[in-house]
Amino acid sequence: MHTLNLTAIRLPGRRLTLRYIACPVFGLLLCLVLGGVLPVPLFAASSPGTLDPAVSPRSVTTLAHRLETGDFPLQGVRIDWALVRSFYAARGFQPAWHENGELLPDASESLGLIASASRDGLYPEEYHLNEIQAGLDMSVTLPQDSLDIMLTDGLLKYIRHRQNGRLNTQSADPQWLIRSAPVDAVAVLQTALESASVDRTLAALSPGDRGYQRLKNLLQAYRSLASVGGWPTVPPGLKLEEGVHDHRVQPLRQRLLLSGDIDTLDVTDTFDFDEQLELAVRRFQARHGLEIDGIVGRHTLAALNVPVEERIQQILLNMERWRWLPKELGSRYLLVNMAGFDLQVIENEATVMDMRVIIGRPYRSTPAFAAEMTHLVFNPYWNVPHKLALLDLLPAQQQDPQYLTRKGFRVFSGWSKGATEIDPDSIDWSQYDASNFGFRLRQEPGVANSLGRIKFMMPNPYAVYLHDTPAQHLFKRAVRTFSSGCIRVEQPVRLATTLLQGGRRWADKDVKQIIESRENRAVFLPRKIPVYMLYLTAWVDDAGRVHFRDDVYGRDLLVRKAWNAVTG
């Protein structure tokens, strides 16, 4: 780690000289340290203390009685009485956090853990931290049993949030169809109390995947940046590109410096848009899924001027999505990030393959779900789903009577095994619509087949799979929402070769040989491979680069609405 003094950067209302420390976690991202005074979130646990001696156990409602009646002395404190009763019943209705008027060490550890919940993008106040601290410093008078119940209830909720997320996935995003196992919060809390360290046991509940941990670190860095005013706004105007002399170049350079997109830290106040700045713009565009041309046009300017507070909110939502996933994803799996138009093959937490994908159109959006890939189909037939045949192919055939023949489709009388083949020229297509269209359309294997030459099968109730495509030119587009719901992969041969490794050693030439045989053939994988179809609009890659993407399906909007509606 090294420190470099830079040119003073103007922040709103002040002029400060910033010290930048290169942070190995994020590579290009720089961690801000403001001359040692940049506020870094500090979370101090309440120290063990004595509960209000004026509140005698003989003069208050007993713990068992309060649990039975559900009577609580503080207005507005909501307790999950059923869960709390279950916890205390298992311990004979004995207090968990105090003894003889003294807070136990476990209570101090637990309060510290709750106080640091914001590091995981959660809210300490939702776990009664303010009310508990008010009782401990005697700014309000609370019986011992009430404090005990509040800490128990807060921890039970904290455990659920850390393990399964703060939101209900079905209500927050109906298209997120991945279901993780529900946590038994009572059992977890009891186990934590019996362990050597309550906080270490409960801290292990967060997703262990590197994707979550990187976002957690990024959250702290961006919050620190927000605390000193964030990055400057680049004023609107004509597009900025290499060779331009414009006063807006200065805030542009400062903006890219703060997000780590400029290689060198030799920054001057020049108004000239030079080659160094163009490279920085290209890096920024790549990290935000924009067209990479080095020019600050309308879309790039809009992305540059998204406030850091907005990016923090985006980070929070995507950390929540990681909590919705199973705790263990497996040692080898495929991760398709629809919002990033990207597929990764992960082995032992390392990305061994990365390629572009095409996802469903917004009105035929691909759901988020998990499945297991079982086999590949080479030179596949495409039995067109009835809905797609009706919506896409029937209108095309009605417009062009040779469309189906030219595209290699065969027409069958129905979907039964004994369905007969019909000459498409013998059908008066103008007479058919949704009320009477019962044909099965099948496209033959070949270079024009919409599935390409390889289909990657992962049985699921949504009829979604991965496949090749003859429309390779579409992978050059920045936004790739062109399919009817399935995922088109950029490098199918390379992907097939990688997935088939196991029983025998495969090479690309082996896969190509099967394709060139033109034989419709299924080849099963040596072992099933988990596939996670996710929707992530913020992440940090293996090189430490921070990425943000637009909300192409509008799912961030839904999750944010649910996030802001939760009040505890």
Secondary structure per residue as TSV (DSSP state, phi and psi in degrees):
chain	resnum	aa	ss	phi	psi
A	1	M	-	360.0	139.1
A	2	H	-	-140.0	155.8
A	3	T	E	-116.4	137.5
A	4	L	E	-131.9	135.3
A	5	N	E	-86.9	132.2
A	6	L	-	-116.2	170.9
A	7	T	-	-58.2	141.8
A	8	A	-	-59.4	138.7
A	9	I	E	-112.8	132.1
A	10	R	E	-81.0	123.6
A	11	L	E	-111.1	161.0
A	12	P	T	-51.8	120.1
A	13	G	T	80.1	3.9
A	14	R	E	-160.2	163.8
A	15	R	E	-121.9	121.2
A	16	L	E	-129.7	144.9
A	17	T	-	-94.6	119.7
A	18	L	-	-98.1	146.5
A	19	R	E	-106.9	127.8
A	20	Y	E	-108.3	132.6
A	21	I	E	-113.5	120.2
A	22	A	E	-63.7	127.1
A	23	C	-	-107.0	115.4
A	24	P	T	-63.8	-18.7
A	25	V	T	-66.4	-37.4
A	26	F	T	-110.0	-0.3
A	27	G	T	63.7	-101.4
A	28	L	T	-69.2	-27.6
A	29	L	-	-67.5	135.3
A	30	L	E	-107.6	135.2
A	31	C	E	-86.4	124.5
A	32	L	E	-79.4	133.8
A	33	V	E	-134.4	112.9
A	34	L	-	-88.5	80.1
A	35	G	T	51.4	29.5
A	36	G	T	84.7	0.5
A	37	V	-	-116.8	3.3
A	38	L	S	-64.1	124.3
A	39	P	-	-66.5	124.4
A	40	V	-	-109.2	131.5
A	41	P	-	-55.4	125.2
A	42	L	-	-114.3	134.2
A	43	F	-	-124.7	103.1
A	44	A	-	-103.0	131.8
A	45	A	-	-76.3	149.5
A	46	S	-	-66.9	134.2
A	47	S	-	-75.8	153.8
A	48	P	-	-56.6	139.8
A	49	G	-	-150.1	-177.5
A	50	T	B	-98.3	133.6
A	51	L	-	-71.2	160.9
A	52	D	-	-50.2	110.8
A	53	P	T	-67.7	-19.3
A	54	A	T	-70.8	-17.2
A	55	V	S	-97.2	96.1
A	56	S	-	-80.6	140.1
A	57	P	G	-55.9	-27.7
A	58	R	G	-75.1	-19.6
A	59	S	G	-101.3	3.8
A	60	V	S	-119.3	163.4
A	61	T	-	-66.0	136.0
A	62	T	-	-66.9	158.4
A	63	L	H	-57.8	-45.8
A	64	A	H	-62.2	-41.4
A	65	H	H	-67.4	-40.7
A	66	R	H	-64.7	-39.5
A	67	L	H	-64.1	-35.4
A	68	E	H	-70.7	-41.6
A	69	T	H	-87.6	-25.7
A	70	G	-	72.6	16.9
A	71	D	-	-82.1	128.0
A	72	F	-	-130.3	137.1
A	73	P	S	-74.4	-17.5
A	74	L	S	-102.2	128.6
A	75	Q	T	-72.7	142.1
A	76	G	T	86.1	-5.0
A	77	V	-	-90.2	116.1
A	78	R	-	-96.1	126.7
A	79	I	-	-115.7	135.3
A	80	D	-	-82.6	84.3
A	81	W	H	-60.5	-39.1
A	82	A	H	-60.6	-45.7
A	83	L	H	-70.1	-41.6
A	84	V	H	-64.4	-42.6
A	85	R	H	-60.9	-39.9
A	86	S	H	-61.7	-40.7
A	87	F	H	-63.6	-49.3
A	88	Y	H	-73.0	-29.8
A	89	A	H	-61.4	-37.8
A	90	A	T	-69.0	-16.9
A	91	R	T	-115.6	24.6
A	92	G	T	65.8	28.8
A	93	F	T	58.5	32.4
A	94	Q	-	-92.3	145.0
A	95	P	-	-57.5	150.2
A	96	A	S	-104.2	-22.3
A	97	W	S	-123.1	-2.1
A	98	H	E	-145.7	157.8
A	99	E	E	-151.5	125.0
A	100	N	T	54.3	41.7
A	101	G	T	78.9	2.6
A	102	E	E	-111.7	138.8
A	103	L	E	-68.4	136.1
A	104	L	-	-81.2	155.8
A	105	P	H	-55.4	-35.1
A	106	D	H	-59.7	-34.2
A	107	A	H	-66.3	-42.7
A	108	S	H	-62.2	-45.0
A	109	E	H	-59.9	-43.4
A	110	S	H	-67.9	-38.4
A	111	L	H	-64.4	-38.9
A	112	G	H	-63.3	-37.8
A	113	L	H	-65.4	-45.2
A	114	I	H	-62.9	-41.1
A	115	A	H	-62.1	-27.6
A	116	S	T	-94.4	11.8
A	117	A	G	-60.1	-26.4
A	118	S	G	-64.7	-21.9
A	119	R	G	-63.1	-27.7
A	120	D	G	-96.9	16.0
A	121	G	T	74.9	20.4
A	122	L	-	-109.0	178.7
A	123	Y	-	-121.7	109.4
A	124	P	G	-54.0	-33.1
A	125	E	G	-66.4	-20.5
A	126	E	G	-73.7	-10.1
A	127	Y	G	-111.6	27.0
A	128	H	T	66.6	22.0
A	129	L	H	-60.8	-44.3
A	130	N	H	-63.2	-43.0
A	131	E	H	-67.4	-39.0
A	132	I	H	-66.0	-44.9
A	133	Q	H	-64.2	-36.4
A	134	A	H	-63.9	-36.5
A	135	G	H	-70.2	-36.6
A	136	L	H	-72.0	-36.8
A	137	D	T	-89.8	6.3
A	138	M	T	65.4	23.0
A	139	S	S	-73.8	-18.9
A	140	V	S	-133.0	150.1
A	141	T	-	-94.6	117.7
A	142	L	-	-131.0	137.5
A	143	P	-	-65.3	157.5
A	144	Q	H	-57.8	-42.8
A	145	D	H	-65.0	-31.7
A	146	S	H	-68.5	-41.7
A	147	L	H	-64.0	-40.6
A	148	D	H	-61.3	-44.9
A	149	I	H	-65.2	-42.4
A	150	M	H	-62.9	-42.9
A	151	L	H	-66.0	-39.4
A	152	T	H	-63.5	-48.4
A	153	D	H	-62.9	-41.5
A	154	G	H	-62.6	-41.2
A	155	L	H	-69.6	-37.6
A	156	L	H	-62.7	-41.1
A	157	K	H	-68.5	-41.7
A	158	Y	H	-59.0	-42.5
A	159	I	H	-62.0	-44.7
A	160	R	H	-62.6	-42.1
A	161	H	H	-66.4	-42.3
A	162	R	H	-67.6	-35.8
A	163	Q	H	-86.5	-42.3
A	164	N	H	-118.8	-4.7
A	165	G	-	102.7	160.0
A	166	R	S	-78.3	-26.4
A	167	L	S	-109.1	158.4
A	168	N	-	-82.4	118.4
A	169	T	H	-61.3	-39.1
A	170	Q	H	-64.2	-36.4
A	171	S	H	-84.4	-31.6
A	172	A	H	-74.3	-40.7
A	173	D	-	-150.1	96.5
A	174	P	T	-59.7	-19.4
A	175	Q	T	-91.6	2.1
A	176	W	B	-92.8	104.7
A	177	L	-	-108.9	17.0
A	178	I	-	-90.6	125.1
A	179	R	-	-113.9	117.0
A	180	S	-	-90.6	157.7
A	181	A	-	-65.9	132.0
A	182	P	-	-65.2	146.0
A	183	V	-	-88.9	140.0
A	184	D	-	-89.2	88.7
A	185	A	H	-62.0	-36.4
A	186	V	H	-62.9	-46.7
A	187	A	H	-64.4	-40.1
A	188	V	H	-63.6	-44.6
A	189	L	H	-66.0	-39.3
A	190	Q	H	-64.6	-41.3
A	191	T	H	-62.3	-40.2
A	192	A	H	-62.8	-40.8
A	193	L	H	-65.8	-29.2
A	194	E	H	-86.5	-8.1
A	195	S	S	-85.6	174.1
A	196	A	S	-70.8	-28.1
A	197	S	-	-144.7	114.8
A	198	V	H	-63.2	-47.1
A	199	D	H	-67.3	-38.5
A	200	R	H	-66.7	-37.1
A	201	T	H	-65.8	-44.8
A	202	L	H	-75.9	-30.0
A	203	A	H	-64.8	-25.2
A	204	A	T	-74.8	-1.7
A	205	L	T	-74.8	-25.8
A	206	S	S	-64.4	154.8
A	207	P	-	-53.7	133.4
A	208	G	-	-88.0	-6.2
A	209	D	S	-63.5	145.3
A	210	R	H	-60.1	-30.3
A	211	G	H	-61.1	-41.7
A	212	Y	H	-69.9	-46.1
A	213	Q	H	-62.5	-37.1
A	214	R	H	-67.6	-39.9
A	215	L	H	-65.3	-36.5
A	216	K	H	-61.7	-43.7
A	217	N	H	-66.8	-39.7
A	218	L	H	-63.1	-38.2
A	219	L	H	-57.6	-44.6
A	220	Q	H	-65.2	-41.5
A	221	A	H	-63.6	-43.0
A	222	Y	H	-71.8	-33.2
A	223	R	H	-65.5	-38.7
A	224	S	H	-63.7	-41.0
A	225	L	H	-63.8	-41.5
A	226	A	H	-63.3	-32.6
A	227	S	H	-67.4	-18.4
A	228	V	T	-110.4	19.9
A	229	G	T	104.6	-2.9
A	230	G	-	73.3	-157.7
A	231	W	S	-99.8	158.1
A	232	P	-	-72.0	156.0
A	233	T	-	-86.5	137.3
A	234	V	-	-91.7	118.3
A	235	P	-	-60.7	152.5
A	236	P	-	-69.2	163.1
A	237	G	-	158.7	-165.0
A	238	L	S	-65.8	160.3
A	239	K	-	-61.8	148.4
A	240	L	B	-107.4	130.4
A	241	E	-	-151.0	171.2
A	242	E	T	-55.7	134.8
A	243	G	T	97.9	-14.2
A	244	V	-	-77.7	140.9
A	245	H	B	-112.0	112.7
A	246	D	-	-153.6	141.1
A	247	H	T	-64.0	-20.4
A	248	R	T	-75.4	-10.7
A	249	V	H	-64.9	-34.8
A	250	Q	H	-63.2	-52.4
A	251	P	H	-65.0	-28.5
A	252	L	H	-63.6	-45.1
A	253	R	H	-63.6	-42.5
A	254	Q	H	-65.2	-39.3
A	255	R	H	-61.2	-45.1
A	256	L	H	-72.5	-27.3
A	257	L	H	-65.8	-44.7
A	258	L	H	-67.3	-25.7
A	259	S	T	-97.4	6.0
A	260	G	T	77.8	22.6
A	261	D	-	-91.6	-9.6
A	262	I	-	-98.3	128.0
A	263	D	S	-64.7	-56.6
A	264	T	-	-91.4	150.5
A	265	L	-	-101.6	15.7
A	266	D	-	-84.7	80.7
A	267	V	-	-102.1	131.7
A	268	T	-	-118.9	178.7
A	269	D	-	-91.6	23.1
A	270	T	-	-63.5	147.3
A	271	F	-	-97.1	7.3
A	272	D	B	-89.7	131.3
A	273	F	-	-85.2	100.0
A	274	D	-	-102.0	-175.9
A	275	E	H	-63.7	-38.4
A	276	Q	H	-59.6	-42.3
A	277	L	H	-69.5	-36.3
A	278	E	H	-62.3	-42.1
A	279	L	H	-62.3	-37.8
A	280	A	H	-65.7	-40.9
A	281	V	H	-62.9	-41.0
A	282	R	H	-61.6	-40.7
A	283	R	H	-63.0	-44.1
A	284	F	H	-60.5	-45.4
A	285	Q	H	-61.8	-40.7
A	286	A	H	-63.3	-37.9
A	287	R	H	-74.0	-15.9
A	288	H	T	-115.0	12.5
A	289	G	T	66.6	31.1
A	290	L	-	-99.8	166.0
A	291	E	-	-62.4	127.5
A	292	I	-	-92.3	94.3
A	293	D	S	-129.6	-2.2
A	294	G	S	73.9	9.8
A	295	I	-	-111.1	133.8
A	296	V	B	-88.3	89.6
A	297	G	-	-98.4	-160.0
A	298	R	H	-61.1	-47.8
A	299	H	H	-70.7	-41.0
A	300	T	H	-66.4	-40.6
A	301	L	H	-61.2	-41.5
A	302	A	H	-62.3	-41.3
A	303	A	H	-67.7	-38.9
A	304	L	H	-60.9	-35.6
A	305	N	T	-94.7	10.5
A	306	V	S	-68.2	122.2
A	307	P	-	-62.7	153.6
A	308	V	H	-61.8	-31.2
A	309	E	H	-63.3	-34.9
A	310	E	H	-67.6	-40.1
A	311	R	H	-66.3	-35.2
A	312	I	H	-62.2	-42.9
A	313	Q	H	-61.7	-39.5
A	314	Q	H	-63.1	-40.4
A	315	I	H	-62.6	-44.2
A	316	L	H	-58.8	-44.1
A	317	L	H	-64.9	-37.9
A	318	N	H	-77.9	-28.5
A	319	M	H	-63.6	-39.0
A	320	E	H	-61.5	-40.8
A	321	R	H	-62.4	-36.9
A	322	W	H	-63.8	-34.0
A	323	R	H	-70.8	-19.3
A	324	W	T	-78.4	-10.1
A	325	L	S	-87.8	160.1
A	326	P	-	-58.4	148.4
A	327	K	S	-64.0	-36.6
A	328	E	-	-113.1	120.6
A	329	L	-	-90.9	-17.2
A	330	G	-	113.1	163.5
A	331	S	S	-80.9	-21.2
A	332	R	E	-143.7	122.5
A	333	Y	E	-158.7	166.2
A	334	L	E	-104.3	135.1
A	335	L	E	-121.0	115.9
A	336	V	E	-104.8	115.0
A	337	N	E	-98.4	104.7
A	338	M	T	-65.3	-41.2
A	339	A	T	-65.7	-27.1
A	340	G	T	-95.3	-1.6
A	341	F	T	51.3	50.2
A	342	D	E	-143.9	146.4
A	343	L	E	-125.3	136.1
A	344	Q	E	-127.5	141.7
A	345	V	E	-101.4	121.5
A	346	I	E	-109.5	129.3
A	347	E	E	-131.9	120.3
A	348	N	T	50.8	45.7
A	349	E	T	68.8	11.9
A	350	A	E	-114.9	140.3
A	351	T	E	-81.6	113.6
A	352	V	E	-100.0	-11.5
A	353	M	E	-155.9	142.0
A	354	D	E	-145.0	128.4
A	355	M	E	-150.9	161.0
A	356	R	E	-78.3	152.1
A	357	V	E	-135.3	163.9
A	358	I	E	-114.2	134.7
A	359	I	E	-115.8	-180.0
A	360	G	E	-66.9	150.1
A	361	R	-	-61.6	154.0
A	362	P	G	-53.3	-36.0
A	363	Y	G	-85.0	-1.9
A	364	R	G	-132.9	49.8
A	365	S	-	-64.4	147.6
A	366	T	-	-82.0	127.9
A	367	P	-	-74.9	162.0
A	368	A	B	-90.8	122.5
A	369	F	E	-157.5	172.4
A	370	A	E	-122.5	142.3
A	371	A	E	-151.5	179.3
A	372	E	E	-121.5	126.7
A	373	M	E	-77.5	131.2
A	374	T	E	-112.6	-37.4
A	375	H	E	-159.3	168.8
A	376	L	E	-115.2	148.9
A	377	V	E	-118.7	119.0
A	378	F	E	-92.7	144.5
A	379	N	S	49.4	59.5
A	380	P	-	-75.3	151.6
A	381	Y	-	-79.7	155.3
A	382	W	E	-119.1	103.8
A	383	N	E	-84.3	104.8
A	384	V	-	-67.5	123.7
A	385	P	-	-53.9	144.1
A	386	H	H	-53.3	-43.4
A	387	K	H	-63.2	-43.0
A	388	L	H	-69.1	-37.2
A	389	A	I	-61.4	-40.0
A	390	L	I	-72.2	-42.2
A	391	L	I	-83.4	-32.9
A	392	D	I	-109.0	-51.9
A	393	L	I	-80.9	-37.7
A	394	L	H	-60.4	-48.5
A	395	P	H	-60.4	-37.8
A	396	A	H	-65.3	-39.7
A	397	Q	H	-69.4	-35.4
A	398	Q	H	-67.6	-30.9
A	399	Q	H	-79.8	-34.7
A	400	D	-	-134.3	102.4
A	401	P	T	-59.4	-15.6
A	402	Q	T	-102.6	7.5
A	403	Y	H	-59.8	-52.5
A	404	L	H	-62.8	-42.7
A	405	T	H	-64.8	-44.3
A	406	R	H	-64.7	-32.9
A	407	K	T	-89.8	2.8
A	408	G	T	82.0	27.3
A	409	F	E	-93.6	143.7
A	410	R	E	-112.9	150.1
A	411	V	E	-114.0	130.4
A	412	F	E	-120.9	154.3
A	413	S	S	-67.5	-21.8
A	414	G	-	-172.4	-163.4
A	415	W	S	-103.3	0.0
A	416	S	S	-76.4	161.4
A	417	K	T	-61.2	-34.2
A	418	G	T	-89.2	14.0
A	419	A	-	-62.5	139.3
A	420	T	-	-92.5	150.7
A	421	E	E	-82.3	141.4
A	422	I	E	-123.1	137.7
A	423	D	-	-69.7	120.2
A	424	P	G	-60.0	-25.6
A	425	D	G	-70.9	-17.1
A	426	S	G	-88.5	-1.5
A	427	I	S	-104.1	133.4
A	428	D	-	-87.7	89.6
A	429	W	G	-63.9	-21.3
A	430	S	G	-67.2	-15.4
A	431	Q	G	-89.9	2.1
A	432	Y	-	-114.5	143.0
A	433	D	-	-150.3	-163.4
A	434	A	T	-61.8	-24.8
A	435	S	T	-78.0	-21.9
A	436	N	T	-138.0	10.2
A	437	F	-	-83.8	109.4
A	438	G	-	-123.5	10.5
A	439	F	-	-73.4	153.4
A	440	R	E	-107.1	126.0
A	441	L	E	-106.0	129.9
A	442	R	E	-129.2	125.0
A	443	Q	E	-92.8	131.5
A	444	E	-	-75.0	154.8
A	445	P	S	-59.1	150.0
A	446	G	S	153.3	178.1
A	447	V	T	-65.8	-24.4
A	448	A	T	-90.2	-5.7
A	449	N	-	-60.8	134.0
A	450	S	T	-63.1	-21.9
A	451	L	T	-89.3	-0.9
A	452	G	T	72.1	-144.6
A	453	R	T	-107.9	-7.0
A	454	I	E	-139.8	136.4
A	455	K	E	-121.0	130.8
A	456	F	E	-103.8	110.8
A	457	M	E	-95.3	129.9
A	458	M	-	-141.0	90.1
A	459	P	-	-49.3	129.0
A	460	N	-	-159.2	157.6
A	461	P	T	-75.0	0.4
A	462	Y	T	-104.5	2.1
A	463	A	-	55.5	38.0
A	464	V	-	-108.9	135.0
A	465	Y	-	-148.3	174.1
A	466	L	E	-98.9	147.2
A	467	H	E	-159.4	163.8
A	468	D	-	-70.8	174.1
A	469	T	-	-154.5	142.7
A	470	P	S	-75.6	-13.2
A	471	A	-	-91.1	63.1
A	472	Q	G	-65.2	-24.8
A	473	H	G	-63.1	-22.4
A	474	L	G	-70.3	-19.3
A	475	F	G	-69.7	-14.0
A	476	K	G	-79.0	-12.9
A	477	R	S	-77.6	145.8
A	478	A	S	-71.0	-43.3
A	479	V	S	-104.5	120.0
A	480	R	-	-120.9	70.9
A	481	T	E	-111.3	81.7
A	482	F	E	-126.2	-9.3
A	483	S	E	-90.9	177.2
A	484	S	S	-95.6	14.5
A	485	G	S	133.7	-31.4
A	486	C	S	-77.8	170.1
A	487	I	E	-106.9	121.1
A	488	R	E	-94.2	131.2
A	489	V	E	-105.8	145.4
A	490	E	S	-73.8	-38.0
A	491	Q	-	-126.5	73.4
A	492	P	H	-64.9	-37.3
A	493	V	H	-65.3	-46.2
A	494	R	H	-62.3	-41.6
A	495	L	H	-65.1	-44.3
A	496	A	H	-61.5	-44.0
A	497	T	H	-60.0	-41.7
A	498	T	H	-67.0	-44.5
A	499	L	H	-71.3	-25.9
A	500	L	T	-82.2	-8.7
A	501	Q	-	-62.7	139.1
A	502	G	S	153.9	-85.5
A	503	G	S	-65.0	-44.1
A	504	R	S	-133.8	165.2
A	505	R	-	-90.5	120.1
A	506	W	-	-102.1	147.4
A	507	A	-	-126.8	163.6
A	508	D	H	-55.3	-36.3
A	509	K	H	-64.6	-30.8
A	510	D	H	-67.0	-42.6
A	511	V	H	-66.0	-44.6
A	512	K	H	-63.4	-33.4
A	513	Q	H	-64.3	-40.2
A	514	I	H	-65.2	-42.2
A	515	I	H	-61.3	-44.2
A	516	E	H	-69.1	-18.6
A	517	S	H	-70.6	-18.5
A	518	R	T	63.8	13.1
A	519	E	-	-84.3	131.3
A	520	N	-	-74.2	113.1
A	521	R	E	-144.3	136.4
A	522	A	E	-100.5	135.3
A	523	V	E	-127.6	120.2
A	524	F	E	-82.8	145.0
A	525	L	E	-71.0	151.0
A	526	P	E	-57.3	-34.5
A	527	R	E	-151.3	152.2
A	528	K	E	-63.4	146.4
A	529	I	E	-122.5	122.9
A	530	P	E	-62.1	140.6
A	531	V	E	-125.4	127.1
A	532	Y	E	-114.4	115.2
A	533	M	E	-95.1	102.3
A	534	L	E	-111.4	168.0
A	535	Y	-	-131.8	95.2
A	536	L	-	-121.6	122.8
A	537	T	S	-103.8	2.6
A	538	A	E	-148.5	133.7
A	539	W	E	-163.1	167.0
A	540	V	E	-119.4	126.4
A	541	D	-	-84.2	-179.7
A	542	D	T	-62.1	-27.2
A	543	A	T	-86.2	2.1
A	544	G	S	86.2	8.2
A	545	R	-	-81.9	135.8
A	546	V	E	-89.4	130.1
A	547	H	E	-120.7	140.2
A	548	F	E	-130.3	147.4
A	549	R	-	-133.5	155.1
A	550	D	-	-68.5	156.4
A	551	D	-	-87.4	75.8
A	552	V	T	-64.4	-27.2
A	553	Y	T	-101.1	-1.3
A	554	G	S	72.3	18.7
A	555	R	H	-83.5	-27.6
A	556	D	H	-60.3	-40.2
A	557	L	H	-60.0	-43.0
A	558	L	H	-65.7	-46.2
A	559	V	H	-66.2	-38.7
A	560	R	H	-64.4	-39.8
A	561	K	H	-61.4	-44.9
A	562	A	H	-66.2	-39.8
A	563	W	H	-60.1	-46.0
A	564	N	H	-74.3	-20.1
A	565	A	H	-81.0	-20.6
A	566	V	-	-75.3	129.1
A	567	T	-	-121.3	23.4
A	568	G	-	143.4	360.0
